[in-house]
Amino acid sequence: MRRLLASALLAAAAAGGALHAPDASAQAAPAADRLERIRAAGAVRICIWPDYYGITFRNPKSGELSGVDETLSREFAKDLGVKPVYVDSSFANFIPDLLADRCDVAMFGVGMLPERAAKVRFTQPYLRSDIWAVTTKTHPSVKSWDDIDKPGRVVAVQAGTFMEPVMKSALKHAELVSVKLPATRERELQAGRVDVFMTDYAYSRRVVDNADWARVMPPERPVHPLGYGYAVAPGDDAWLARLDRFVVDVKKDGRLLAAARAFKLEPIVVLQ
């Protein structure tokens, strides 16, 4: 059985595509031997959100992944002596995916919200971002952060992101809209259905690089700075400790900083 699993995982890795694992009930196994199973299979299954610019972004034309966590996840797999196999997930789905054993770890800049930490386990943080606002350059009345939370304003967040609960609590006058795929925040903003959308530093770089019609507004004062870590299912302290050791190692040996610089994310790196 292990040979069959190893062959399947390695074939998926060689093809460069995402692995869509079967139902959890068909592959349930004790969490405590996860590292042993990974080494026996020759592959580690890594949940990603493939639309996360600078973190784990899949180019729609080439199909190639890139980003700080694409780089670091390959380094982690190399440290383990196995291949990385990427499992498409999202902020809304990564917890069910981990708990159902569809992946071994989520490595895509996951914000360490208390609600998430109650269900999964996190490494120490390696990135930290506050919330950034994006509007259009031609918006008639949204010129600063003080113009956002006003009656009649519509503020968008991507469903499942950490901005969703934060803005739900923070907004007192504006209406909050959670955008679900395949709709995008950019499309809603360009269509005039929302006045502004909230994102983080990493995704704001995508706007800067690709949307000449948009205006990015950094926070004028701290809104909700949040650490990002790697997440695993509860129940295997040894597996979490191995991941945490990797985070410590890449902070010390320069791999984290080098990967962040390559994708212009150095300002949000956490080295301590």
KEKE-3310 file (N, C-alpha, C; in steps of 0.2 Angstrom, whole numbers, plus 5000, padded with zeros to 4 digits):
npx = (5004:5010:5019:5011:5005:5016:5020:5009:5009:5022:5021:5011:5018:5028:5021:5018:5006:4991:4987:4972:4966:4958:4943:4943:4941:4945:4958:4962:4974:4984:4989:5001:5011:5015:5026:5034:5026:5026:5039:5040:5032:5038:5035:5028:5012:5006:4995:4989:4985:4982:4981:4987:4996:5014:5015:5010:5007:4999:5003:4992:4994:5006:5005:5014:5020:5024:5032:5035:5032:5030:5044:5049:5042:5047:5060:5058:5053:5065:5073:5067:5070:5061:5048:5039:5021:5008:4992:4978:4969:4961:4958:4946:4945:4956:4957:4946:4952:4965:4960:4954:4964:4969:4980:4996:5001:4998:5004:5004:5005:4996:4986:4987:4974:4964:4952:4956:4967:4961:4957:4967:4985:4998:5014:5028:5027:5032:5030:5022:5008:4999:4982:4978:4971:4962:4957:4949:4958:4950:4940:4927:4926:4933:4947:4956:4960:4951:4939:4933:4925:4910:4893:4884:4895:4903:4912:4923:4929:4939:4931:4934:4947:4958:4954:4941:4933:4940:4936:4923:4921:4926:4920:4908:4899:4900:4895:4898:4905:4907:4917:4915:4924:4919:4920:4929:4938:4944:4936:4924:4926:4930:4918:4910:4903:4907:4916:4929:4942:4948:4964:4980:4998:5005:4996:4993:5004:5001:4991:4998:5007:5000:4988:4984:4974:4970:4972:4982:4981:4990:4989:4985:4987:4990:4980:4976:4988:4995:5002:5009:5009:5014:5002:4995:4986:4979:4986:4999:5013:5026:5027:5023:5033:5044:5041:5041:5055:5060:5056:5063:5076:5076:5075:5087:5097:5096:5087:5074:5073:5080:5071:5059:5064:5065:5052:5048:5044:5050:5048:5038:5043:5047:5059:5063)
npy = (4994:5006:5008:5009:5021:5030:5030:5036:5048:5053:5053:5063:5074:5075:5078:5091:5096:5099:5089:5080:5073:5058:5055:5058:5047:5036:5036:5037:5038:5035:5051:5052:5046:5053:5059:5048:5042:5051:5051:5037:5038:5046:5059:5075:5082:5097:5110:5124:5141:5144:5157:5167:5180:5182:5174:5160:5158:5153:5154:5159:5157:5149:5139:5138:5138:5151:5161:5166:5156:5145:5144:5141:5130:5120:5120:5115:5102:5097:5097:5087:5077:5073:5074:5089:5089:5098:5104:5110:5123:5134:5149:5148:5134:5127:5122:5112:5104:5100:5094:5083:5076:5078:5085:5087:5099:5116:5129:5143:5157:5159:5168:5169:5168:5168:5161:5151:5145:5138:5127:5121:5119:5130:5135:5145:5163:5169:5178:5195:5205:5220:5226:5232:5245:5246:5256:5264:5275:5285:5286:5296:5300:5292:5295:5293:5283:5288:5290:5278:5270:5274:5279:5272:5267:5253:5240:5228:5211:5196:5181:5171:5175:5183:5196:5196:5193:5203:5215:5214:5216:5229:5239:5251:5259:5257:5245:5228:5217:5200:5193:5179:5167:5162:5176:5192:5203:5214:5214:5217:5230:5237:5237:5245:5241:5240:5251:5250:5238:5227:5220:5211:5215:5207:5204:5216:5220:5213:5221:5233:5229:5226:5233:5247:5256:5256:5262:5260:5260:5261:5256:5270:5270:5258:5244:5230:5221:5205:5189:5177:5160:5142:5129:5115:5099:5096:5085:5079:5082:5080:5082:5095:5101:5098:5106:5119:5119:5120:5133:5141:5138:5143:5156:5159:5155:5162:5159:5162:5176:5179:5173:5181:5193:5191:5191:5204:5205:5208:5218:5213:5202:5191:5190:5187)
npz = (5000:5004:4994:4983:4986:4987:4974:4967:4972:4969:4955:4953:4958:4948:4937:4940:4944:4954:4968:4970:4983:4989:4997:5015:5023:5016:5018:5030:5044:5058:5066:5072:5066:5055:5050:5047:5038:5027:5023:5019:5009:5001:4998:5002:5006:5002:5006:4997:4992:4976:4970:4977:4976:4975:4986:4984:4970:4955:4939:4926:4913:4911:4920:4930:4947:4959:4971:4988:4997:4989:4986:4998:5003:4994:4999:5011:5008:5002:5013:5021:5012:5002:4989:4985:4984:4978:4984:4979:4988:4999:5009:5015:5015:5020:5033:5034:5024:5030:5042:5037:5031:5019:5015:5022:5027:5028:5018:5015:5018:5030:5040:5058:5066:5081:5080:5070:5076:5086:5080:5072:5072:5074:5067:5073:5069:5052:5043:5044:5042:5040:5037:5021:5010:4995:4981:4967:4956:4952:4960:4967:4980:4990:4997:5007:5022:5031:5024:5022:5032:5031:5031:5017:5010:5003:5007:5002:5005:5003:5004:5018:5021:5033:5034:5034:5046:5054:5048:5049:5062:5064:5056:5057:5051:5036:5023:5023:5011:5007:4996:4985:4976:4959:4957:4959:4970:4963:4951:4956:4962:4950:4943:4950:4961:4973:4985:4989:4993:5005:5009:5011:5013:5004:4994:4989:4982:4970:4965:4963:4954:4943:4940:4934:4936:4949:4966:4979:4997:5010:5028:5038:5052:5064:5060:5061:5063:5059:5062:5051:5049:5047:5045:5053:5056:5072:5085:5082:5089:5086:5072:5071:5078:5070:5058:5064:5068:5055:5051:5060:5056:5043:5045:5052:5043:5031:5021:5021:5021:5008:5000:5002:4998:4984:4980:4983:4997:5008:5018:5026:5033:5047:5058:5071)
capx = (5000:5014:5022:5006:5004:5022:5020:5004:5011:5028:5018:5008:5023:5032:5017:5018:4999:4989:4984:4966:4966:4952:4939:4948:4939:4948:4965:4964:4979:4986:4993:5007:5017:5014:5033:5036:5022:5029:5046:5039:5028:5043:5032:5024:5007:5006:4990:4991:4980:4986:4979:4990:5002:5020:5015:5009:5003:5000:5003:4987:4996:5011:5003:5019:5019:5029:5031:5039:5030:5032:5051:5051:5040:5052:5066:5056:5053:5072:5076:5065:5072:5055:5046:5033:5015:5003:4985:4974:4965:4960:4958:4940:4945:4962:4956:4943:4957:4970:4957:4952:4970:4970:4986:5000:5003:4996:5010:5003:5004:4990:4985:4986:4968:4962:4947:4959:4971:4957:4955:4973:4991:5003:5021:5029:5026:5038:5028:5017:5005:4993:4977:4979:4965:4962:4951:4951:4961:4945:4934:4926:4926:4937:4954:4960:4956:4945:4933:4930:4919:4905:4886:4883:4901:4903:4919:4924:4934:4939:4928:4939:4953:4958:4951:4933:4931:4942:4932:4916:4921:4929:4916:4902:4894:4900:4892:4904:4903:4912:4917:4917:4926:4924:4921:4936:4938:4946:4931:4918:4928:4930:4911:4907:4898:4910:4920:4935:4942:4954:4969:4986:5003:5007:4991:4993:5009:4998:4988:5003:5011:4995:4981:4986:4968:4969:4976:4983:4981:4993:4986:4988:4988:4989:4973:4976:4994:4994:5007:5007:5012:5012:4997:4994:4981:4981:4987:5005:5017:5033:5027:5023:5040:5048:5040:5044:5062:5061:5055:5069:5082:5076:5076:5094:5102:5095:5083:5067:5075:5081:5064:5055:5067:5064:5045:5047:5040:5055:5045:5034:5047:5048:5065:5063)
capy = (5000:5012:5008:5012:5028:5034:5030:5040:5055:5055:5054:5069:5079:5075:5081:5098:5098:5099:5083:5080:5067:5055:5056:5056:5040:5031:5036:5039:5035:5039:5057:5052:5043:5057:5060:5041:5040:5056:5048:5031:5039:5050:5066:5079:5085:5104:5114:5131:5144:5146:5164:5171:5183:5183:5168:5153:5160:5149:5158:5156:5155:5144:5134:5137:5141:5155:5164:5165:5149:5140:5143:5138:5123:5116:5119:5110:5095:5095:5096:5081:5071:5070:5078:5092:5089:5104:5102:5117:5124:5141:5151:5145:5127:5124:5119:5105:5100:5097:5089:5077:5073:5079:5088:5087:5105:5122:5133:5149:5163:5158:5172:5166:5170:5164:5156:5146:5142:5134:5121:5119:5121:5134:5136:5152:5167:5170:5185:5198:5210:5223:5227:5237:5246:5247:5259:5266:5281:5290:5286:5303:5302:5288:5297:5291:5278:5291:5290:5271:5268:5280:5277:5271:5264:5246:5237:5221:5207:5190:5176:5166:5178:5186:5203:5196:5194:5209:5221:5214:5219:5236:5243:5253:5262:5255:5239:5223:5212:5195:5191:5172:5165:5165:5184:5194:5210:5219:5215:5221:5237:5240:5237:5250:5237:5241:5257:5249:5231:5226:5215:5212:5218:5203:5204:5223:5220:5211:5227:5238:5227:5224:5237:5254:5259:5255:5265:5256:5264:5258:5259:5276:5269:5250:5241:5223:5217:5198:5185:5172:5154:5136:5126:5107:5097:5094:5078:5076:5087:5079:5085:5102:5103:5098:5112:5124:5119:5123:5140:5143:5137:5147:5163:5159:5153:5167:5157:5166:5183:5178:5171:5187:5198:5189:5193:5210:5205:5209:5222:5209:5196:5191:5186:5185)
capz = (5000:5004:4988:4978:4988:4985:4966:4965:4974:4965:4948:4953:4958:4942:4932:4942:4945:4961:4969:4973:4987:4990:5004:5021:5026:5013:5019:5037:5047:5064:5065:5076:5062:5049:5047:5044:5031:5022:5021:5016:5002:4997:4996:5007:5003:5004:5004:4994:4988:4970:4968:4982:4973:4979:4991:4981:4964:4949:4932:4922:4906:4911:4925:4935:4954:4961:4977:4994:5000:4984:4987:5005:5003:4991:5003:5017:5006:5001:5020:5023:5008:4999:4984:4987:4980:4980:4984:4979:4994:5000:5016:5017:5015:5022:5039:5032:5021:5035:5047:5033:5029:5011:5015:5028:5030:5024:5018:5010:5022:5034:5046:5064:5069:5086:5078:5067:5081:5090:5076:5069:5075:5070:5069:5075:5063:5048:5040:5048:5038:5042:5032:5016:5006:4988:4978:4961:4956:4950:4965:4969:4987:4994:4996:5013:5026:5035:5020:5021:5036:5031:5028:5010:5008:5002:5008:5000:5007:5000:5009:5021:5023:5040:5034:5034:5053:5057:5046:5051:5069:5064:5052:5061:5046:5030:5022:5022:5007:5006:4989:4984:4969:4954:4958:4962:4973:4958:4947:4960:4962:4944:4941:4955:4965:4980:4984:4992:4995:5010:5007:5014:5010:4998:4988:4987:4977:4964:4962:4961:4948:4937:4939:4933:4937:4956:4971:4985:5002:5016:5034:5041:5058:5064:5060:5064:5061:5060:5060:5047:5050:5043:5049:5053:5060:5079:5087:5081:5091:5083:5065:5072:5080:5064:5054:5068:5067:5048:5051:5064:5052:5037:5048:5053:5037:5026:5015:5022:5018:5001:4996:5003:4993:4977:4978:4986:5003:5013:5023:5031:5036:5054:5059:5078)
cpx = (5004:5017:5018:5005:5010:5022:5015:5006:5017:5026:5015:5013:5027:5028:5016:5011:4997:4986:4977:4965:4959:4949:4944:4947:4943:4956:4967:4969:4981:4990:5000:5013:5017:5021:5035:5032:5024:5035:5045:5036:5033:5040:5028:5019:5006:5000:4992:4985:4983:4984:4983:4997:5008:5020:5015:5005:5005:4998:4997:4989:5001:5009:5009:5018:5025:5027:5035:5038:5031:5040:5052:5048:5044:5058:5064:5056:5060:5075:5073:5067:5066:5053:5040:5027:5010:4996:4982:4969:4963:4959:4951:4940:4950:4961:4952:4948:4962:4966:4955:4958:4971:4977:4990:5001:5000:5002:5008:5001:4998:4990:4983:4980:4967:4957:4950:4964:4967:4956:4962:4979:4995:5010:5022:5028:5032:5036:5023:5015:4999:4988:4978:4972:4966:4956:4953:4954:4956:4939:4933:4927:4930:4944:4959:4956:4950:4939:4930:4924:4914:4898:4886:4889:4900:4910:4919:4930:4934:4936:4934:4945:4952:4954:4943:4931:4934:4938:4925:4915:4922:4924:4910:4897:4894:4897:4898:4901:4909:4912:4919:4919:4920:4925:4927:4934:4939:4940:4925:4920:4928:4923:4907:4902:4901:4915:4927:4936:4948:4958:4975:4992:5005:5003:4991:4998:5006:4995:4992:5006:5006:4989:4983:4980:4967:4974:4976:4984:4984:4989:4989:4990:4987:4982:4973:4982:4994:5000:5005:5012:5010:5007:4997:4988:4983:4983:4994:5010:5024:5033:5027:5030:5045:5047:5042:5051:5064:5061:5061:5075:5082:5077:5084:5099:5101:5090:5076:5068:5076:5075:5060:5057:5065:5057:5043:5043:5044:5052:5041:5037:5048:5054:5066:5058)
cpy = (5006:5013:5012:5020:5033:5035:5036:5047:5058:5057:5061:5075:5080:5079:5089:5100:5097:5092:5083:5073:5064:5057:5054:5049:5035:5031:5038:5035:5039:5045:5056:5049:5047:5058:5053:5040:5045:5053:5041:5033:5043:5057:5069:5083:5092:5108:5121:5134:5147:5153:5169:5174:5184:5178:5162:5155:5156:5154:5155:5154:5149:5138:5134:5141:5145:5158:5162:5158:5144:5138:5139:5131:5118:5115:5115:5103:5093:5093:5089:5075:5069:5075:5082:5091:5094:5102:5109:5117:5132:5143:5148:5138:5123:5120:5112:5101:5096:5092:5083:5074:5073:5082:5087:5093:5111:5127:5138:5155:5164:5163:5168:5169:5166:5159:5150:5142:5137:5127:5117:5121:5125:5134:5143:5156:5168:5176:5188:5204:5213:5223:5233:5238:5248:5250:5260:5273:5287:5290:5294:5305:5298:5290:5295:5286:5281:5291:5283:5269:5274:5277:5277:5268:5257:5244:5230:5217:5200:5185:5172:5169:5181:5193:5202:5197:5201:5215:5220:5217:5227:5241:5245:5256:5259:5247:5234:5218:5207:5192:5183:5171:5161:5173:5186:5201:5215:5220:5219:5228:5240:5241:5242:5247:5238:5247:5255:5241:5231:5220:5215:5215:5214:5204:5211:5224:5218:5217:5232:5236:5226:5228:5244:5259:5260:5260:5261:5261:5260:5260:5265:5275:5261:5248:5235:5219:5210:5194:5179:5166:5148:5132:5118:5105:5095:5087:5075:5082:5086:5082:5092:5105:5103:5104:5118:5125:5122:5130:5143:5143:5142:5155:5164:5159:5158:5165:5161:5173:5183:5177:5177:5192:5197:5191:5199:5210:5206:5213:5219:5203:5197:5187:5184:5181)
cpz = (5000:4997:4983:4980:4986:4977:4964:4967:4970:4958:4948:4954:4952:4937:4934:4943:4952:4962:4973:4977:4988:4996:5010:5024:5023:5014:5026:5040:5053:5063:5067:5071:5055:5046:5044:5038:5026:5019:5017:5009:4998:4994:5002:5003:5006:5001:5002:4992:4982:4967:4972:4979:4977:4984:4988:4975:4958:4943:4928:4915:4906:4915:4931:4942:4955:4968:4983:4997:4995:4985:4993:5006:5000:4995:5009:5014:5005:5008:5022:5018:5004:4993:4987:4982:4982:4979:4984:4984:4994:5007:5019:5018:5018:5028:5038:5029:5025:5039:5043:5030:5022:5010:5022:5031:5025:5024:5012:5014:5026:5040:5052:5068:5075:5084:5074:5071:5085:5086:5073:5073:5071:5072:5071:5068:5059:5044:5045:5043:5042:5036:5027:5012:4999:4985:4971:4961:4954:4955:4967:4976:4992:4993:5001:5017:5030:5031:5019:5025:5037:5029:5020:5007:5008:5002:5006:5003:5004:5005:5011:5023:5030:5040:5035:5042:5056:5055:5048:5058:5069:5061:5056:5056:5039:5029:5020:5017:5006:4999:4988:4977:4965:4954:4961:4965:4967:4953:4950:4961:4956:4941:4945:4960:4973:4979:4986:4993:5000:5008:5012:5010:5003:4992:4985:4982:4970:4961:4959:4954:4942:4936:4940:4935:4945:4960:4977:4991:5008:5022:5036:5048:5059:5064:5063:5061:5063:5058:5056:5048:5046:5048:5048:5057:5067:5080:5085:5082:5088:5076:5066:5074:5074:5059:5058:5067:5060:5048:5055:5059:5046:5039:5049:5047:5031:5021:5016:5019:5011:4997:4996:4998:4986:4975:4982:4992:5009:5019:5028:5034:5043:5055:5066:5080)
residu = (MET:ARG:ARG:LEU:LEU:ALA:SER:ALA:LEU:LEU:ALA:ALA:ALA:ALA:ALA:GLY:GLY:ALA:LEU:HIS:ALA:PRO:ASP:ALA:SER:ALA:GLN:ALA:ALA:PRO:ALA:ALA:ASP:ARG:LEU:GLU:ARG:ILE:ARG:ALA:ALA:GLY:ALA:VAL:ARG:ILE:CYS:ILE:TRP:PRO:ASP:TYR:TYR:GLY:ILE:THR:PHE:ARG:ASN:PRO:LYS:SER:GLY:GLU:LEU:SER:GLY:VAL:ASP:GLU:THR:LEU:SER:ARG:GLU:PHE:ALA:LYS:ASP:LEU:GLY:VAL:LYS:PRO:VAL:TYR:VAL:ASP:SER:SER:PHE:ALA:ASN:PHE:ILE:PRO:ASP:LEU:LEU:ALA:ASP:ARG:CYS:ASP:VAL:ALA:MET:PHE:GLY:VAL:GLY:MET:LEU:PRO:GLU:ARG:ALA:ALA:LYS:VAL:ARG:PHE:THR:GLN:PRO:TYR:LEU:ARG:SER:ASP:ILE:TRP:ALA:VAL:THR:THR:LYS:THR:HIS:PRO:SER:VAL:LYS:SER:TRP:ASP:ASP:ILE:ASP:LYS:PRO:GLY:ARG:VAL:VAL:ALA:VAL:GLN:ALA:GLY:THR:PHE:MET:GLU:PRO:VAL:MET:LYS:SER:ALA:LEU:LYS:HIS:ALA:GLU:LEU:VAL:SER:VAL:LYS:LEU:PRO:ALA:THR:ARG:GLU:ARG:GLU:LEU:GLN:ALA:GLY:ARG:VAL:ASP:VAL:PHE:MET:THR:ASP:TYR:ALA:TYR:SER:ARG:ARG:VAL:VAL:ASP:ASN:ALA:ASP:TRP:ALA:ARG:VAL:MET:PRO:PRO:GLU:ARG:PRO:VAL:HIS:PRO:LEU:GLY:TYR:GLY:TYR:ALA:VAL:ALA:PRO:GLY:ASP:ASP:ALA:TRP:LEU:ALA:ARG:LEU:ASP:ARG:PHE:VAL:VAL:ASP:VAL:LYS:LYS:ASP:GLY:ARG:LEU:LEU:ALA:ALA:ALA:ARG:ALA:PHE:LYS:LEU:GLU:PRO:ILE:VAL:VAL:LEU:GLN)
# end
